[in-house]
Amino acid sequence: MKIPMKQSWTLGVLLLPFLIACGGGAADPAADAATPANEPGAGQSAVVDDMSNPTVVGVAVKSPDHKTLVAAVLHVKYQDVLSNAGPFTVYAPTDAAFNALPAGTLDELLKPENKEKLQDILEYHVAVGVFQPDKMASGRKLNMANLKDATFSKAEDGTVMINDAKVLGVAEAANGIVVVIDKVLLPPQ
């Protein structure tokens, strides 16, 4: 079948974006060899975006006071979950808060056999939604990602506490907020 010149040109213009989007139809063997078929690609946390506000993970990564929290999140591979749209409120203990735990606690939690316990603790630091600490009334309970409640209190001087952790500050993120706290929250048993 012969396509008239005008129709073939129109067909080419219509197919050009499709061919570009599909890489022109030619496979790049080097790219295929670089990523084995059984290995998943990097998730949302691998997206490089220097123009937008960072996600809650990006905020923690850029903080000099949250190296331990970031290491724990990476250890249980939660960086992609927390890089998604959310919104999330992450209650982020400082490195000093982790250092205040009894000696050996963190090392014990990082052992492979304690991964579920570490996940439970980390999930107790995340709430789905944005919950500004200064808007939380004393006695307000908040259901965390591990399905256990944390409780807020406010002192007369305006200090906000979540359980026994003092809120030190809040950082906005593209997918929620990071609330800096001075203690590690331990889930109720």
ChimeraX attribute file (.defattr): number of C-alpha atoms within 10 A of each C-alpha:
attribute: neighborCount
match mode: 1-to-1
recipient: residues
	/A:1	3
	/A:2	5
	/A:3	9
	/A:4	8
	/A:5	9
	/A:6	9
	/A:7	10
	/A:8	12
	/A:9	12
	/A:10	11
	/A:11	12
	/A:12	12
	/A:13	11
	/A:14	11
	/A:15	12
	/A:16	13
	/A:17	12
	/A:18	12
	/A:19	13
	/A:20	10
	/A:21	10
	/A:22	11
	/A:23	11
	/A:24	11
	/A:25	10
	/A:26	8
	/A:27	10
	/A:28	9
	/A:29	8
	/A:30	8
	/A:31	9
	/A:32	10
	/A:33	9
	/A:34	8
	/A:35	11
	/A:36	10
	/A:37	9
	/A:38	6
	/A:39	7
	/A:40	8
	/A:41	10
	/A:42	9
	/A:43	12
	/A:44	14
	/A:45	16
	/A:46	11
	/A:47	10
	/A:48	9
	/A:49	8
	/A:50	7
	/A:51	6
	/A:52	9
	/A:53	13
	/A:54	20
	/A:55	24
	/A:56	27
	/A:57	26
	/A:58	17
	/A:59	17
	/A:60	23
	/A:61	16
	/A:62	12
	/A:63	12
	/A:64	10
	/A:65	17
	/A:66	20
	/A:67	16
	/A:68	19
	/A:69	21
	/A:70	20
	/A:71	14
	/A:72	19
	/A:73	20
	/A:74	13
	/A:75	16
	/A:76	15
	/A:77	12
	/A:78	17
	/A:79	21
	/A:80	16
	/A:81	14
	/A:82	23
	/A:83	22
	/A:84	17
	/A:85	12
	/A:86	17
	/A:87	20
	/A:88	24
	/A:89	26
	/A:90	29
	/A:91	25
	/A:92	28
	/A:93	24
	/A:94	23
	/A:95	18
	/A:96	14
	/A:97	19
	/A:98	19
	/A:99	15
	/A:100	13
	/A:101	12
	/A:102	8
	/A:103	10
	/A:104	9
	/A:105	12
	/A:106	15
	/A:107	9
	/A:108	13
	/A:109	17
	/A:110	16
	/A:111	11
	/A:112	11
	/A:113	10
	/A:114	12
	/A:115	16
	/A:116	12
	/A:117	13
	/A:118	21
	/A:119	19
	/A:120	16
	/A:121	19
	/A:122	25
	/A:123	21
	/A:124	24
	/A:125	22
	/A:126	20
	/A:127	23
	/A:128	15
	/A:129	14
	/A:130	16
	/A:131	18
	/A:132	13
	/A:133	19
	/A:134	14
	/A:135	8
	/A:136	18
	/A:137	13
	/A:138	14
	/A:139	13
	/A:140	12
	/A:141	16
	/A:142	17
	/A:143	14
	/A:144	19
	/A:145	17
	/A:146	16
	/A:147	13
	/A:148	15
	/A:149	17
	/A:150	21
	/A:151	16
	/A:152	21
	/A:153	20
	/A:154	17
	/A:155	9
	/A:156	6
	/A:157	6
	/A:158	9
	/A:159	13
	/A:160	24
	/A:161	21
	/A:162	23
	/A:163	18
	/A:164	17
	/A:165	19
	/A:166	19
	/A:167	20
	/A:168	15
	/A:169	13
	/A:170	18
	/A:171	13
	/A:172	16
	/A:173	20
	/A:174	19
	/A:175	21
	/A:176	24
	/A:177	22
	/A:178	25
	/A:179	23
	/A:180	21
	/A:181	23
	/A:182	21
	/A:183	23
	/A:184	25
	/A:185	21
	/A:186	14
	/A:187	19
	/A:188	9
	/A:189	4
